[in-house]
Amino acid sequence: MRQQIRAITLTGLLAVGLSGSILIAQDAAQQPPSPPAQGSMQQPPMRGMRHMNPDRQLKHMTKMLNLSADQQSQIKPILVDHQQQMQKLMQDQSLSRQDRMQQMRTINQDTHAKVDAILNDQQKQQWQQMMQHRMQMRHQQMQNGPQPNSGSAPQPPASPQQ
């Protein structure tokens, strides 16, 4: 039971971290960022950016997948590169929303493959379960829109009683 809770927690955090860039893309498509004036305070990061911190991702992955020090040293540059690619992609205003989304998917798939190659068989199984759960959650959100954190699947509206 404890491992299931840990796996679900990790899946949620990874889903936000690795695919949080999709939320950023949606925000960017709706509101193009204005460049900050020189000398002004920098704006806070966009929604989802705090979850993309490679150090936080690595720390959580280490805890959930029991990564060795060697695995951590191999995975960290992958996560840093992922973050940099996503930031660069979000700053590229020449891309259509559809092209940006496709490139995000490609970056996420590439990152997943690189991390997967470093994990042992047990870790790969946990990683696959986490990614499968992430995809299910993403699919559910796309169908139903964001839901409040109720801990359960959304229920269809009740029929009016007369």
DRENTIBA-832795 format. One record per residue (C-alpha): chain; residue in one letter; z, y, x; residue number from 1. Coordinates in Angstrom, 1 decimal. Layout:
N
<chain A&res A&c3 Z&c2 Y&c1 X&n NUM>
...
This chain:
162
<chain A&res M&c3 0.0&c2 0.0&c1 0.0&n 1>
<chain A&res R&c3 0.9&c2 2.4&c1 2.8&n 2>
<chain A&res Q&c3 -2.4&c2 1.7&c1 4.6&n 3>
<chain A&res Q&c3 -4.3&c2 2.4&c1 1.3&n 4>
<chain A&res I&c3 -2.5&c2 5.7&c1 0.9&n 5>
<chain A&res R&c3 -3.2&c2 6.6&c1 4.6&n 6>
<chain A&res A&c3 -6.9&c2 5.6&c1 4.2&n 7>
<chain A&res I&c3 -7.2&c2 7.7&c1 1.0&n 8>
<chain A&res T&c3 -5.6&c2 10.7&c1 2.7&n 9>
<chain A&res L&c3 -7.8&c2 10.4&c1 5.7&n 10>
<chain A&res T&c3 -10.8&c2 10.0&c1 3.6&n 11>
<chain A&res G&c3 -10.0&c2 13.2&c1 1.7&n 12>
<chain A&res L&c3 -9.4&c2 15.2&c1 4.8&n 13>
<chain A&res L&c3 -12.5&c2 13.8&c1 6.5&n 14>
<chain A&res A&c3 -14.5&c2 14.5&c1 3.3&n 15>
<chain A&res V&c3 -13.4&c2 18.1&c1 3.4&n 16>
<chain A&res G&c3 -13.8&c2 18.4&c1 7.2&n 17>
<chain A&res L&c3 -17.2&c2 16.7&c1 7.6&n 18>
<chain A&res S&c3 -18.7&c2 17.8&c1 4.3&n 19>
<chain A&res G&c3 -16.8&c2 21.0&c1 3.9&n 20>
<chain A&res S&c3 -19.8&c2 22.6&c1 5.3&n 21>
<chain A&res I&c3 -21.6&c2 21.9&c1 2.0&n 22>
<chain A&res L&c3 -19.1&c2 24.2&c1 0.3&n 23>
<chain A&res I&c3 -19.7&c2 26.8&c1 3.0&n 24>
<chain A&res A&c3 -23.5&c2 26.5&c1 2.4&n 25>
<chain A&res Q&c3 -23.0&c2 27.0&c1 -1.3&n 26>
<chain A&res D&c3 -20.9&c2 30.1&c1 -0.6&n 27>
<chain A&res A&c3 -23.4&c2 31.4&c1 1.9&n 28>
<chain A&res A&c3 -26.3&c2 30.8&c1 -0.5&n 29>
<chain A&res Q&c3 -24.5&c2 32.8&c1 -3.2&n 30>
<chain A&res Q&c3 -23.1&c2 35.5&c1 -1.0&n 31>
<chain A&res P&c3 -24.8&c2 36.2&c1 2.3&n 32>
<chain A&res P&c3 -22.1&c2 37.4&c1 4.8&n 33>
<chain A&res S&c3 -22.3&c2 41.0&c1 5.9&n 34>
<chain A&res P&c3 -22.0&c2 41.6&c1 9.6&n 35>
<chain A&res P&c3 -18.6&c2 43.0&c1 10.5&n 36>
<chain A&res A&c3 -18.5&c2 46.6&c1 11.6&n 37>
<chain A&res Q&c3 -17.7&c2 47.0&c1 15.3&n 38>
<chain A&res G&c3 -14.0&c2 47.7&c1 15.8&n 39>
<chain A&res S&c3 -13.1&c2 46.3&c1 12.4&n 40>
<chain A&res M&c3 -10.8&c2 43.4&c1 11.9&n 41>
<chain A&res Q&c3 -12.6&c2 40.1&c1 11.7&n 42>
<chain A&res Q&c3 -12.8&c2 38.6&c1 8.3&n 43>
<chain A&res P&c3 -10.9&c2 35.4&c1 7.6&n 44>
<chain A&res P&c3 -12.9&c2 32.2&c1 7.9&n 45>
<chain A&res M&c3 -14.9&c2 31.1&c1 4.9&n 46>
<chain A&res R&c3 -13.5&c2 28.5&c1 2.5&n 47>
<chain A&res G&c3 -13.6&c2 25.1&c1 4.2&n 48>
<chain A&res M&c3 -13.8&c2 26.4&c1 7.8&n 49>
<chain A&res R&c3 -10.2&c2 25.7&c1 8.5&n 50>
<chain A&res H&c3 -10.8&c2 22.0&c1 7.8&n 51>
<chain A&res M&c3 -13.5&c2 21.8&c1 10.3&n 52>
<chain A&res N&c3 -11.2&c2 22.4&c1 13.3&n 53>
<chain A&res P&c3 -12.1&c2 19.5&c1 15.7&n 54>
<chain A&res D&c3 -8.5&c2 19.4&c1 17.0&n 55>
<chain A&res R&c3 -7.1&c2 18.9&c1 13.5&n 56>
<chain A&res Q&c3 -9.7&c2 16.3&c1 12.7&n 57>
<chain A&res L&c3 -9.1&c2 14.4&c1 15.9&n 58>
<chain A&res K&c3 -5.3&c2 14.5&c1 15.3&n 59>
<chain A&res H&c3 -5.7&c2 13.1&c1 11.8&n 60>
<chain A&res M&c3 -8.3&c2 10.5&c1 12.9&n 61>
<chain A&res T&c3 -6.0&c2 9.4&c1 15.7&n 62>
<chain A&res K&c3 -3.1&c2 8.9&c1 13.3&n 63>
<chain A&res M&c3 -5.2&c2 7.1&c1 10.6&n 64>
<chain A&res L&c3 -7.4&c2 5.0&c1 12.9&n 65>
<chain A&res N&c3 -4.9&c2 4.6&c1 15.7&n 66>
<chain A&res L&c3 -7.3&c2 5.9&c1 18.3&n 67>
<chain A&res S&c3 -6.7&c2 5.2&c1 21.9&n 68>
<chain A&res A&c3 -6.6&c2 8.1&c1 24.4&n 69>
<chain A&res D&c3 -10.0&c2 7.0&c1 25.7&n 70>
<chain A&res Q&c3 -11.4&c2 7.1&c1 22.1&n 71>
<chain A&res Q&c3 -9.9&c2 10.5&c1 21.6&n 72>
<chain A&res S&c3 -11.6&c2 11.8&c1 24.7&n 73>
<chain A&res Q&c3 -14.9&c2 10.5&c1 23.6&n 74>
<chain A&res I&c3 -14.7&c2 11.6&c1 19.9&n 75>
<chain A&res K&c3 -13.4&c2 15.2&c1 20.5&n 76>
<chain A&res P&c3 -16.7&c2 16.5&c1 22.0&n 77>
<chain A&res I&c3 -18.6&c2 14.9&c1 19.1&n 78>
<chain A&res L&c3 -16.4&c2 16.8&c1 16.6&n 79>
<chain A&res V&c3 -16.7&c2 20.0&c1 18.6&n 80>
<chain A&res D&c3 -20.5&c2 19.6&c1 18.7&n 81>
<chain A&res H&c3 -20.5&c2 18.9&c1 14.9&n 82>
<chain A&res Q&c3 -18.6&c2 22.1&c1 14.3&n 83>
<chain A&res Q&c3 -20.9&c2 24.2&c1 16.5&n 84>
<chain A&res Q&c3 -24.0&c2 22.8&c1 14.9&n 85>
<chain A&res M&c3 -22.7&c2 23.5&c1 11.4&n 86>
<chain A&res Q&c3 -21.7&c2 27.1&c1 12.3&n 87>
<chain A&res K&c3 -25.1&c2 27.7&c1 13.8&n 88>
<chain A&res L&c3 -26.8&c2 26.3&c1 10.8&n 89>
<chain A&res M&c3 -24.7&c2 28.5&c1 8.4&n 90>
<chain A&res Q&c3 -25.7&c2 31.6&c1 10.4&n 91>
<chain A&res D&c3 -29.4&c2 30.8&c1 10.1&n 92>
<chain A&res Q&c3 -30.4&c2 32.8&c1 7.1&n 93>
<chain A&res S&c3 -34.1&c2 31.8&c1 7.5&n 94>
<chain A&res L&c3 -33.5&c2 28.4&c1 5.9&n 95>
<chain A&res S&c3 -33.8&c2 27.7&c1 2.2&n 96>
<chain A&res R&c3 -30.7&c2 26.2&c1 0.6&n 97>
<chain A&res Q&c3 -32.5&c2 22.9&c1 0.3&n 98>
<chain A&res D&c3 -33.5&c2 22.8&c1 4.0&n 99>
<chain A&res R&c3 -29.9&c2 23.8&c1 5.0&n 100>
<chain A&res M&c3 -28.4&c2 21.0&c1 2.9&n 101>
<chain A&res Q&c3 -30.8&c2 18.5&c1 4.4&n 102>
<chain A&res Q&c3 -30.0&c2 19.6&c1 8.0&n 103>
<chain A&res M&c3 -26.3&c2 19.3&c1 7.1&n 104>
<chain A&res R&c3 -26.8&c2 15.8&c1 5.9&n 105>
<chain A&res T&c3 -28.6&c2 15.0&c1 9.2&n 106>
<chain A&res I&c3 -25.8&c2 16.5&c1 11.3&n 107>
<chain A&res N&c3 -23.2&c2 14.6&c1 9.3&n 108>
<chain A&res Q&c3 -25.1&c2 11.3&c1 9.6&n 109>
<chain A&res D&c3 -25.5&c2 11.8&c1 13.4&n 110>
<chain A&res T&c3 -21.8&c2 12.6&c1 13.8&n 111>
<chain A&res H&c3 -20.8&c2 9.6&c1 11.8&n 112>
<chain A&res A&c3 -23.1&c2 7.3&c1 13.9&n 113>
<chain A&res K&c3 -21.7&c2 8.7&c1 17.2&n 114>
<chain A&res V&c3 -18.1&c2 8.2&c1 16.1&n 115>
<chain A&res D&c3 -18.8&c2 4.8&c1 14.7&n 116>
<chain A&res A&c3 -20.2&c2 3.6&c1 18.0&n 117>
<chain A&res I&c3 -16.8&c2 4.4&c1 19.7&n 118>
<chain A&res L&c3 -14.6&c2 2.6&c1 17.2&n 119>
<chain A&res N&c3 -13.5&c2 -1.1&c1 17.3&n 120>
<chain A&res D&c3 -14.3&c2 -3.5&c1 14.5&n 121>
<chain A&res Q&c3 -11.1&c2 -2.8&c1 12.5&n 122>
<chain A&res Q&c3 -11.5&c2 1.0&c1 12.9&n 123>
<chain A&res K&c3 -15.1&c2 0.8&c1 11.9&n 124>
<chain A&res Q&c3 -14.1&c2 -1.0&c1 8.7&n 125>
<chain A&res Q&c3 -11.5&c2 1.6&c1 7.9&n 126>
<chain A&res W&c3 -14.0&c2 4.4&c1 8.8&n 127>
<chain A&res Q&c3 -16.7&c2 2.9&c1 6.5&n 128>
<chain A&res Q&c3 -14.2&c2 2.7&c1 3.7&n 129>
<chain A&res M&c3 -13.2&c2 6.3&c1 4.2&n 130>
<chain A&res M&c3 -16.9&c2 7.4&c1 4.2&n 131>
<chain A&res Q&c3 -17.6&c2 5.3&c1 1.1&n 132>
<chain A&res H&c3 -14.7&c2 6.9&c1 -0.7&n 133>
<chain A&res R&c3 -15.9&c2 10.4&c1 0.5&n 134>
<chain A&res M&c3 -19.4&c2 9.7&c1 -0.9&n 135>
<chain A&res Q&c3 -17.9&c2 8.6&c1 -4.2&n 136>
<chain A&res M&c3 -15.8&c2 11.7&c1 -4.4&n 137>
<chain A&res R&c3 -18.7&c2 13.9&c1 -3.6&n 138>
<chain A&res H&c3 -20.9&c2 12.2&c1 -6.2&n 139>
<chain A&res Q&c3 -18.1&c2 12.6&c1 -8.8&n 140>
<chain A&res Q&c3 -17.7&c2 16.3&c1 -7.9&n 141>
<chain A&res M&c3 -21.5&c2 16.9&c1 -8.2&n 142>
<chain A&res Q&c3 -21.5&c2 15.3&c1 -11.7&n 143>
<chain A&res N&c3 -18.3&c2 16.9&c1 -13.0&n 144>
<chain A&res G&c3 -17.8&c2 20.0&c1 -10.9&n 145>
<chain A&res P&c3 -14.5&c2 20.6&c1 -9.0&n 146>
<chain A&res Q&c3 -11.5&c2 19.2&c1 -10.8&n 147>
<chain A&res P&c3 -7.9&c2 20.2&c1 -10.5&n 148>
<chain A&res N&c3 -5.8&c2 17.8&c1 -8.3&n 149>
<chain A&res S&c3 -4.6&c2 15.5&c1 -11.1&n 150>
<chain A&res G&c3 -4.8&c2 12.4&c1 -9.0&n 151>
<chain A&res S&c3 -6.9&c2 10.6&c1 -11.5&n 152>
<chain A&res A&c3 -10.5&c2 10.5&c1 -12.7&n 153>
<chain A&res P&c3 -11.5&c2 13.2&c1 -15.2&n 154>
<chain A&res Q&c3 -11.3&c2 12.1&c1 -18.8&n 155>
<chain A&res P&c3 -14.0&c2 12.9&c1 -21.3&n 156>
<chain A&res P&c3 -13.0&c2 15.5&c1 -23.9&n 157>
<chain A&res A&c3 -11.2&c2 14.1&c1 -26.9&n 158>
<chain A&res S&c3 -13.0&c2 14.0&c1 -30.3&n 159>
<chain A&res P&c3 -11.6&c2 16.6&c1 -32.7&n 160>
<chain A&res Q&c3 -9.2&c2 15.0&c1 -35.2&n 161>
<chain A&res Q&c3 -9.3&c2 16.1&c1 -38.7&n 162>
